[in-house]
Amino acid sequence: MNDVGFILRRFSQKEGLPVDPNSVALVYQDERYSYAQLNKMVNRVANSLTELGVKKKDKVAVFLRNCSEWVFTYFALAKIGAILVPVNILFKAPEVEYILANSEVSYVIVQDSLIPVVEDIRANLNLVKECIRVGAGENRGYIDFRRLLEDGVETEPLVQVGLEDPFAIYFTSGTTGFPRGAIHTHGSVLWNNIHQIIDCKMTAQDAYLQLLEFCWFAGWMDFVLPALMLGGKVILRPSGHLDIGNVLELVEKEKATMCLMVPTVLKRLVEYPDIKKHDISSLRWIETGGAPVPVDVIKKFCQLFPSIGLSQVYGATECGSKVAILDPKFEMERRGSCGKAGLIYEVKVVDNEGKTVAPGETGELIVKSAASMQGYYKDDEKTRETLREGWFYTGDLAQYDSDGFLYIVGRKKELFISGGLNVYPAEVENIISSHPKVAEAAVCGIQDSEGKWGEVGKAFVRLKEGEVMAEEELTGFCRSRLATYKIPKYFLFAYEPLPRNVSGKVMKYKLQDWGKQTE
């Protein structure tokens, strides 16, 4: 085991296989691939890319919606030592140009429906040698991905790749501005996945239903690779609108045992009116994370699905998708907690001097792990700022209780000070979101126009369809649950969803624009 490619490479052996090479590895719509078939497809792509000129450590951008070609490409790049650069499918031309230029991409693999975005910026992409198209359309100047599959040989690539070699540049969520590229090695990727097998009690019988976009760090790192390492099954659905009924049909048809749902999707699940029409008894574990989960959603989930474990997790692009995991047996008892550190992680909550705070006190969460990134690509200053003596400083504010359970209370940069007192937006958001008329909420600190308090809170609130609310009603609701200085001074109500990135996090730097659009 010396690189990510070993996961499929072992199926080229004639004996000593850990699982049956004829067992199903990947399901995508009407396509089904055994492990042996998947390995052959990957080798075809890997060898074709090599013939095309892709060399070890060349950067290859993947701008694809979820599809089987994404899977082929991922493992092909791993086997030939090229560096994967996933591009968020929601990004517009200037954002894509930033990613490609910042990471010095040489090759681009793009969905036919996303080609217009690339065309808008292609004249500026001086380093890009070739663009490869996935899809049935015809575009001059783009190599057809089908050619890679048709022309490539099925023999194993002979490139030597090691644990210390870089494998991917994953860009951060960009909730506060332009994202940064976190460099992950083959070793950090493998460690990130190995611990999940133990921490989440995974077996070769697990079937993971993939709802996330592959372009997001957790899209690959949560469950997909661990399932394939064990010989389990990955069920992939297309990108686009997520229909809860379709999700439940897939669970029932493929006997899915595990799934990851961001809190907004989890909320839609527990509110789905026809839930009882589907047999989802095969499910044993649903994971959620990326944002706080409202308490009422957790309660309703436990009532509806007492036999399915709900695990809240904490992760970060820079240091792993499951830094902390809440064992499902504590889902009600420790509501709001993201659990305890995973098998390969050390975590601390520290003050501004780097000293560990006492239980119940707030500090910055720092993480040490073999799954952490090497650093930020072309940003030595930010790397030195966040990686110190092996510890990654997450920028997230956290507390831990007397039993060691972690609670994320907000972002360090989002904390604001009102009248000399710290206000953590996540705490206020959870209270507002618990109001029966509220669908979701986000809170920011803004300058007090009266100059009395320094900063005050402004709440951006999406109401449930058909509900009407005055400021006074929500203020009164908060008054019985929050100290006065934590209650937002301003409220903006609307029915449009808050701006979120693909991982479900609210992009707070876009809230003012969201507010203008709703006025």
ROKESE-995625 format. One record per residue (C-alpha): x, y, z; chain. Coordinates in nm, 3 decimals. Example, Ala and Ser with C-alpha at 12.3 -4.5 7.8 and 13.67 -1.06 7.14 Angstrom:
# residues 2
1.230; -0.450; 0.780; A .
1.367; -0.106; 0.714; A .
# end
This chain:
# residues 519
0.000; 0.000; 0.000; A .
0.188; 0.305; -0.119; A .
-0.069; 0.531; -0.286; A .
-0.441; 0.584; -0.345; A .
-0.424; 0.376; -0.664; A .
-0.370; 0.059; -0.460; A .
-0.743; 0.055; -0.378; A .
-0.819; -0.067; -0.729; A .
-0.474; -0.189; -0.837; A .
-0.500; -0.495; -0.613; A .
-0.781; -0.626; -0.836; A .
-0.532; -0.682; -1.115; A .
-0.376; -0.959; -0.908; A .
-0.471; -1.319; -0.975; A .
-0.481; -1.437; -0.617; A .
-0.495; -1.309; -0.262; A .
-0.774; -1.063; -0.336; A .
-0.948; -0.923; -0.024; A .
-1.292; -0.927; -0.198; A .
-1.452; -1.085; -0.501; A .
-1.343; -0.879; -0.807; A .
-1.681; -0.954; -0.961; A .
-1.875; -0.788; -0.678; A .
-2.040; -0.454; -0.754; A .
-1.820; -0.152; -0.677; A .
-2.013; 0.135; -0.839; A .
-2.374; 0.196; -0.937; A .
-2.462; 0.504; -1.142; A .
-2.809; 0.521; -1.295; A .
-2.826; 0.217; -1.529; A .
-2.450; 0.156; -1.514; A .
-2.306; -0.109; -1.282; A .
-1.933; -0.177; -1.252; A .
-1.768; -0.466; -1.074; A .
-1.431; -0.403; -0.910; A .
-1.254; -0.576; -1.198; A .
-1.445; -0.374; -1.459; A .
-1.387; -0.048; -1.274; A .
-1.014; -0.115; -1.253; A .
-0.998; -0.178; -1.629; A .
-1.183; 0.146; -1.705; A .
-0.950; 0.337; -1.475; A .
-0.642; 0.187; -1.643; A .
-0.772; 0.283; -1.987; A .
-0.812; 0.645; -1.878; A .
-0.478; 0.648; -1.696; A .
-0.286; 0.513; -1.996; A .
-0.466; 0.743; -2.239; A .
-0.385; 1.046; -2.025; A .
-0.022; 0.939; -2.022; A .
-0.025; 0.910; -2.404; A .
-0.180; 1.256; -2.415; A .
0.120; 1.394; -2.224; A .
0.000; 1.403; -1.864; A .
0.303; 1.345; -1.641; A .
0.356; 1.283; -1.272; A .
0.277; 1.600; -1.069; A .
0.095; 1.769; -1.360; A .
-0.220; 1.941; -1.232; A .
-0.545; 1.822; -1.385; A .
-0.864; 2.017; -1.315; A .
-1.185; 1.815; -1.296; A .
-1.491; 2.031; -1.364; A .
-1.755; 1.759; -1.372; A .
-2.095; 1.693; -1.229; A .
-2.129; 1.358; -1.052; A .
-2.086; 1.078; -1.305; A .
-1.896; 0.753; -1.353; A .
-1.626; 0.943; -1.550; A .
-1.544; 1.130; -1.228; A .
-1.463; 0.797; -1.062; A .
-1.253; 0.676; -1.355; A .
-1.059; 1.003; -1.356; A .
-0.999; 1.012; -0.982; A .
-0.827; 0.675; -0.969; A .
-0.654; 0.726; -1.306; A .
-0.482; 1.039; -1.175; A .
-0.388; 0.855; -0.856; A .
-0.224; 0.575; -1.053; A .
-0.013; 0.802; -1.275; A .
0.086; 1.043; -0.999; A .
-0.088; 1.347; -1.148; A .
-0.242; 1.603; -0.912; A .
-0.620; 1.630; -0.898; A .
-0.775; 1.980; -0.879; A .
-1.153; 1.952; -0.825; A .
-1.353; 2.257; -0.938; A .
-1.684; 2.347; -0.779; A .
-1.959; 2.298; -1.040; A .
-2.147; 2.599; -0.900; A .
-1.859; 2.837; -0.972; A .
-1.892; 3.103; -1.242; A .
-1.621; 3.193; -1.492; A .
-1.415; 3.434; -1.271; A .
-1.416; 3.182; -0.984; A .
-1.311; 2.896; -1.212; A .
-1.036; 3.110; -1.365; A .
-0.903; 3.185; -1.016; A .
-0.887; 2.813; -0.928; A .
-0.718; 2.712; -1.254; A .
-0.466; 2.996; -1.246; A .
-0.388; 2.966; -0.876; A .
-0.319; 2.592; -0.901; A .
-0.132; 2.618; -1.233; A .
-0.348; 2.360; -1.408; A .
-0.215; 2.200; -1.729; A .
-0.520; 1.991; -1.828; A .
-0.894; 2.040; -1.782; A .
-1.163; 1.770; -1.787; A .
-1.502; 1.940; -1.820; A .
-1.868; 1.843; -1.852; A .
-2.020; 1.942; -2.187; A .
-2.286; 2.148; -2.006; A .
-2.011; 2.344; -1.827; A .
-1.804; 2.416; -2.138; A .
-1.953; 2.770; -2.177; A .
-1.793; 2.860; -1.842; A .
-1.453; 2.741; -1.965; A .
-1.497; 2.912; -2.302; A .
-1.549; 3.245; -2.128; A .
-1.200; 3.225; -1.978; A .
-1.008; 2.992; -2.208; A .
-0.815; 3.274; -2.374; A .
-0.669; 3.357; -2.030; A .
-0.561; 3.001; -1.949; A .
-0.208; 3.018; -2.083; A .
-0.086; 2.711; -1.894; A .
-0.364; 2.478; -2.007; A .
-0.241; 2.238; -2.277; A .
-0.554; 2.036; -2.345; A .
-0.925; 2.033; -2.254; A .
-1.116; 1.704; -2.242; A .
-1.494; 1.696; -2.275; A .
-1.732; 1.454; -2.099; A .
-2.070; 1.421; -2.267; A .
-2.235; 1.352; -2.600; A .
-2.201; 1.703; -2.745; A .
-1.956; 1.816; -3.012; A .
-1.705; 2.092; -2.941; A .
-1.405; 2.180; -3.151; A .
-1.082; 2.201; -2.959; A .
-1.196; 1.952; -2.693; A .
-1.083; 1.589; -2.675; A .
-1.373; 1.346; -2.631; A .
-1.344; 1.150; -2.304; A .
-1.484; 0.848; -2.490; A .
-1.159; 0.839; -2.685; A .
-0.969; 0.784; -2.361; A .
-1.186; 0.482; -2.285; A .
-1.174; 0.343; -2.636; A .
-0.802; 0.392; -2.704; A .
-0.651; 0.322; -2.362; A .
-0.495; -0.014; -2.280; A .
-0.600; -0.203; -1.967; A .
-0.254; -0.281; -1.830; A .
-0.149; -0.128; -1.498; A .
0.040; 0.203; -1.533; A .
0.404; 0.173; -1.424; A .
0.442; 0.514; -1.258; A .
0.599; 0.497; -0.911; A .
0.387; 0.691; -0.662; A .
0.446; 0.713; -0.287; A .
0.264; 0.824; 0.026; A .
0.457; 1.151; 0.038; A .
0.366; 1.251; -0.319; A .
0.099; 1.521; -0.361; A .
-0.230; 1.385; -0.489; A .
-0.486; 1.665; -0.475; A .
-0.532; 2.037; -0.426; A .
-0.869; 2.080; -0.261; A .
-0.991; 2.437; -0.240; A .
-1.162; 2.548; 0.079; A .
-1.531; 2.631; 0.091; A .
-1.474; 3.001; 0.038; A .
-1.742; 3.115; 0.285; A .
-1.551; 3.438; 0.356; A .
-1.402; 3.514; 0.013; A .
-1.162; 3.350; -0.234; A .
-1.078; 2.991; -0.139; A .
-0.729; 2.852; -0.075; A .
-0.586; 2.531; -0.217; A .
-0.505; 2.269; 0.048; A .
-0.242; 2.022; -0.073; A .
-0.312; 1.662; 0.025; A .
-0.072; 1.375; -0.030; A .
-0.155; 1.013; -0.107; A .
-0.071; 0.945; 0.256; A .
-0.305; 1.207; 0.405; A .
-0.589; 1.088; 0.179; A .
-0.540; 0.727; 0.282; A .
-0.518; 0.806; 0.654; A .
-0.833; 1.015; 0.629; A .
-1.015; 0.709; 0.498; A .
-0.856; 0.429; 0.698; A .
-0.977; 0.562; 1.034; A .
-1.339; 0.582; 0.911; A .
-1.348; 0.206; 0.868; A .
-1.287; 0.164; 1.242; A .
-1.460; 0.475; 1.377; A .
-1.777; 0.415; 1.174; A .
-1.769; 0.035; 1.205; A .
-1.771; -0.016; 0.829; A .
-1.766; -0.359; 0.664; A .
-1.754; -0.500; 0.311; A .
-2.133; -0.538; 0.330; A .
-2.188; -0.163; 0.349; A .
-2.351; 0.015; 0.056; A .
-2.295; 0.391; 0.063; A .
-2.545; 0.621; -0.108; A .
-2.356; 0.927; -0.234; A .
-2.560; 1.250; -0.233; A .
-2.278; 1.503; -0.220; A .
-2.090; 1.655; -0.510; A .
-1.752; 1.497; -0.581; A .
-1.604; 1.845; -0.622; A .
-1.640; 1.896; -0.246; A .
-1.371; 1.747; -0.018; A .
-1.618; 1.536; 0.180; A .
-1.775; 1.423; -0.148; A .
-1.486; 1.179; -0.188; A .
-1.336; 1.160; 0.157; A .
-1.651; 1.069; 0.348; A .
-1.728; 0.697; 0.304; A .
-1.662; 0.666; -0.073; A .
-1.298; 0.557; -0.048; A .
-1.343; 0.360; 0.277; A .
-1.628; 0.165; 0.114; A .
-1.413; 0.086; -0.190; A .
-1.114; -0.005; 0.028; A .
-1.327; -0.268; 0.198; A .
-1.498; -0.403; -0.111; A .
-1.835; -0.241; -0.043; A .
-2.070; -0.071; -0.290; A .
-2.098; 0.299; -0.379; A .
-2.433; 0.418; -0.518; A .
-2.399; 0.747; -0.705; A .
-2.683; 0.976; -0.804; A .
-2.656; 1.251; -1.067; A .
-2.591; 1.612; -0.972; A .
-2.879; 1.854; -0.964; A .
-3.201; 1.890; -0.769; A .
-3.211; 1.642; -0.484; A .
-3.552; 1.480; -0.463; A .
-3.611; 1.309; -0.127; A .
-3.850; 1.061; -0.284; A .
-3.580; 0.956; -0.533; A .
-3.327; 0.922; -0.251; A .
-3.560; 0.691; -0.060; A .
-3.624; 0.487; -0.375; A .
-3.249; 0.438; -0.420; A .
-3.210; 0.331; -0.057; A .
-3.488; 0.078; -0.103; A .
-3.367; -0.052; -0.442; A .
-2.993; -0.079; -0.363; A .
-3.029; -0.163; 0.008; A .
-2.810; 0.131; 0.107; A .
-2.670; 0.107; 0.460; A .
-2.497; 0.446; 0.495; A .
-2.557; 0.799; 0.374; A .
-2.432; 1.152; 0.439; A .
-2.682; 1.437; 0.445; A .
-2.598; 1.800; 0.509; A .
-2.835; 1.954; 0.769; A .
-3.059; 2.119; 0.507; A .
-3.120; 1.781; 0.339; A .
-3.168; 1.607; 0.674; A .
-3.434; 1.864; 0.756; A .
-3.612; 1.789; 0.426; A .
-3.597; 1.417; 0.505; A .
-3.774; 1.444; 0.841; A .
-4.038; 1.672; 0.686; A .
-4.104; 1.445; 0.385; A .
-4.476; 1.356; 0.393; A .
-4.455; 1.012; 0.227; A .
-4.166; 0.872; 0.431; A .
-4.365; 0.571; 0.549; A .
-4.424; 0.452; 0.191; A .
-4.061; 0.345; 0.159; A .
-3.874; 0.054; 0.314; A .
-3.545; 0.203; 0.430; A .
-3.475; -0.057; 0.696; A .
-3.137; -0.131; 0.535; A .
-3.001; 0.205; 0.654; A .
-2.793; 0.181; 0.969; A .
-2.596; 0.509; 0.972; A .
-2.670; 0.864; 0.855; A .
-2.399; 1.121; 0.898; A .
-2.453; 1.496; 0.903; A .
-2.221; 1.792; 0.934; A .
-2.091; 2.106; 0.767; A .
-2.328; 2.327; 0.965; A .
-2.520; 2.316; 1.297; A .
-2.820; 2.082; 1.306; A .
-3.134; 2.233; 1.464; A .
-3.236; 2.048; 1.781; A .
-3.593; 1.997; 1.657; A .
-3.459; 1.816; 1.348; A .
-3.256; 1.578; 1.567; A .
-3.558; 1.507; 1.786; A .
-3.783; 1.439; 1.490; A .
-3.523; 1.214; 1.327; A .
-3.492; 1.004; 1.642; A .
-3.870; 0.969; 1.661; A .
-3.906; 0.869; 1.295; A .
-3.601; 0.643; 1.267; A .
-3.518; 0.489; 1.605; A .
-3.318; 0.207; 1.439; A .
-3.095; 0.436; 1.227; A .
-2.791; 0.590; 1.391; A .
-2.745; 0.963; 1.341; A .
-2.386; 1.081; 1.366; A .
-2.288; 1.447; 1.371; A .
-1.930; 1.510; 1.262; A .
-1.681; 1.792; 1.236; A .
-1.426; 1.814; 0.957; A .
-1.225; 2.060; 0.752; A .
-1.073; 2.050; 0.405; A .
-0.730; 2.109; 0.553; A .
-0.726; 1.831; 0.812; A .
-0.984; 1.566; 0.727; A .
-1.353; 1.505; 0.676; A .
-1.416; 1.342; 1.016; A .
-1.192; 1.507; 1.276; A .
-1.458; 1.448; 1.540; A .
-1.743; 1.198; 1.532; A .
-2.046; 1.169; 1.757; A .
-2.128; 0.805; 1.820; A .
-2.497; 0.762; 1.724; A .
-2.579; 0.629; 2.071; A .
-2.527; 0.985; 2.201; A .
-2.739; 1.157; 1.935; A .
-3.005; 1.271; 2.185; A .
-2.801; 1.283; 2.503; A .
-2.533; 1.510; 2.347; A .
-2.746; 1.712; 2.106; A .
-2.539; 1.977; 1.933; A .
-2.208; 1.801; 1.992; A .
-1.985; 1.681; 1.709; A .
-1.851; 1.410; 1.939; A .
-1.492; 1.320; 2.015; A .
-1.172; 1.309; 1.813; A .
-1.143; 1.031; 1.555; A .
-0.891; 0.749; 1.587; A .
-0.602; 0.929; 1.414; A .
-0.666; 1.279; 1.551; A .
-0.545; 1.486; 1.843; A .
-0.755; 1.791; 1.922; A .
-0.725; 2.080; 2.165; A .
-0.928; 2.391; 2.243; A .
-0.687; 2.676; 2.316; A .
-0.687; 3.046; 2.407; A .
-0.501; 3.320; 2.219; A .
-0.176; 3.219; 2.393; A .
-0.211; 2.859; 2.285; A .
-0.302; 2.730; 2.632; A .
-0.574; 2.467; 2.668; A .
-0.895; 2.616; 2.807; A .
-1.104; 2.458; 3.082; A .
-1.424; 2.259; 3.011; A .
-1.708; 2.494; 2.921; A .
-1.478; 2.775; 2.811; A .
-1.454; 2.888; 2.450; A .
-1.133; 2.875; 2.249; A .
-0.997; 2.790; 1.906; A .
-1.003; 2.427; 1.796; A .
-0.663; 2.299; 1.679; A .
-0.596; 1.960; 1.519; A .
-0.295; 1.733; 1.469; A .
-0.317; 1.433; 1.234; A .
-0.146; 1.236; 0.960; A .
-0.453; 1.326; 0.752; A .
-0.372; 1.699; 0.754; A .
-0.265; 1.887; 0.445; A .
0.095; 1.972; 0.354; A .
0.001; 2.339; 0.333; A .
-0.173; 2.589; 0.107; A .
-0.057; 2.595; -0.253; A .
0.144; 2.911; -0.331; A .
0.058; 3.066; 0.006; A .
0.346; 3.015; 0.247; A .
0.233; 3.298; 0.473; A .
-0.112; 3.149; 0.537; A .
0.047; 2.805; 0.577; A .
0.278; 2.935; 0.852; A .
-0.018; 3.109; 1.016; A .
-0.240; 2.799; 1.031; A .
0.013; 2.512; 1.059; A .
0.229; 2.550; 1.370; A .
0.441; 2.272; 1.514; A .
0.222; 2.013; 1.346; A .
-0.105; 2.165; 1.471; A .
-0.362; 2.302; 1.230; A .
-0.539; 2.610; 1.367; A .
-0.891; 2.571; 1.232; A .
-1.027; 2.918; 1.305; A .
-1.334; 2.749; 1.457; A .
-1.441; 2.834; 1.809; A .
-1.527; 2.537; 2.026; A .
-1.597; 2.417; 2.378; A .
-1.572; 2.076; 2.537; A .
-1.763; 1.942; 2.833; A .
-1.634; 1.751; 3.135; A .
-1.664; 1.424; 2.941; A .
-1.461; 1.554; 2.646; A .
-1.744; 1.600; 2.395; A .
-1.677; 1.885; 2.152; A .
-1.921; 2.162; 2.059; A .
-1.855; 2.406; 1.774; A .
-1.982; 2.751; 1.864; A .
-1.879; 2.954; 1.559; A .
-1.597; 3.092; 1.349; A .
-1.327; 3.300; 1.514; A .
-1.362; 3.566; 1.244; A .
-1.741; 3.570; 1.281; A .
-1.733; 3.637; 1.654; A .
-1.837; 3.995; 1.727; A .
-1.821; 4.203; 2.041; A .
-2.128; 4.393; 2.158; A .
-2.087; 4.618; 2.457; A .
-1.760; 4.445; 2.544; A .
-1.917; 4.097; 2.544; A .
-1.849; 3.814; 2.298; A .
-2.137; 3.703; 2.076; A .
-2.113; 3.371; 1.890; A .
-2.344; 3.379; 1.585; A .
-2.397; 3.000; 1.579; A .
-2.560; 3.011; 1.922; A .
-2.800; 3.286; 1.816; A .
-2.873; 3.114; 1.484; A .
-2.971; 2.793; 1.662; A .
-3.221; 2.976; 1.881; A .
-3.378; 3.168; 1.593; A .
-3.396; 2.854; 1.377; A .
-3.588; 2.673; 1.652; A .
-3.886; 2.910; 1.609; A .
-4.170; 2.715; 1.439; A .
-4.212; 2.981; 1.169; A .
-3.843; 2.993; 1.074; A .
-3.686; 2.775; 0.803; A .
-3.326; 2.893; 0.853; A .
-3.126; 3.188; 0.984; A .
-2.783; 3.347; 0.971; A .
-2.642; 3.614; 1.203; A .
-2.360; 3.862; 1.144; A .
-2.205; 4.137; 1.349; A .
-2.227; 4.489; 1.205; A .
-2.121; 4.830; 1.333; A .
-2.374; 4.991; 1.567; A .
-2.498; 5.298; 1.382; A .
-2.562; 5.470; 1.716; A .
-2.205; 5.405; 1.829; A .
-2.328; 5.277; 2.164; A .
-2.241; 4.906; 2.155; A .
-1.956; 4.888; 1.905; A .
-2.112; 4.598; 1.715; A .
-2.463; 4.458; 1.710; A .
-2.622; 4.155; 1.552; A .
-2.812; 4.145; 1.225; A .
-3.022; 3.836; 1.155; A .
-3.109; 3.717; 0.805; A .
-3.416; 3.499; 0.844; A .
-3.592; 3.278; 0.590; A .
-3.949; 3.213; 0.694; A .
-4.136; 2.897; 0.614; A .
-4.369; 2.926; 0.316; A .
-4.688; 3.113; 0.404; A .
-4.565; 3.231; 0.746; A .
-4.562; 3.596; 0.846; A .
-4.364; 3.740; 1.135; A .
-4.294; 4.083; 1.282; A .
-3.961; 4.174; 1.439; A .
-4.124; 4.207; 1.779; A .
-4.242; 3.844; 1.774; A .
-3.894; 3.706; 1.708; A .
-3.730; 3.947; 1.949; A .
-3.967; 3.831; 2.221; A .
-3.891; 3.469; 2.137; A .
-3.519; 3.536; 2.170; A .
-3.558; 3.736; 2.489; A .
-3.668; 3.430; 2.686; A .
-3.378; 3.223; 2.552; A .
-3.082; 3.459; 2.510; A .
-2.907; 3.727; 2.712; A .
-3.010; 4.073; 2.591; A .
-2.671; 4.156; 2.436; A .
-2.694; 3.847; 2.212; A .
-3.031; 3.940; 2.061; A .
-2.991; 4.086; 1.710; A .
-3.075; 4.453; 1.676; A .
-3.182; 4.415; 1.314; A .
-3.384; 4.147; 1.136; A .
-3.434; 4.089; 0.764; A .
-3.713; 3.846; 0.668; A .
-3.753; 3.672; 0.332; A .
-3.868; 3.345; 0.172; A .
-3.561; 3.287; -0.047; A .
-3.304; 3.026; 0.070; A .
-2.988; 3.166; 0.224; A .
-2.681; 3.159; -0.004; A .
-2.495; 2.834; 0.064; A .
-2.199; 2.662; -0.091; A .
-2.203; 2.301; -0.212; A .
-2.117; 2.173; 0.138; A .
-2.420; 2.344; 0.287; A .
-2.241; 2.627; 0.468; A .
-2.392; 2.974; 0.457; A .
-2.170; 3.213; 0.259; A .
-2.193; 3.506; 0.494; A .
-2.003; 3.742; 0.269; A .
-2.300; 3.717; 0.028; A .
-2.570; 3.788; 0.284; A .
-2.587; 4.161; 0.215; A .
-2.645; 4.092; -0.155; A .
-2.904; 3.831; -0.058; A .
-3.074; 4.094; 0.155; A .
-3.085; 4.343; -0.133; A .
-3.239; 4.084; -0.365; A .
-3.518; 4.013; -0.120; A .
-3.612; 4.374; -0.053; A .
# end
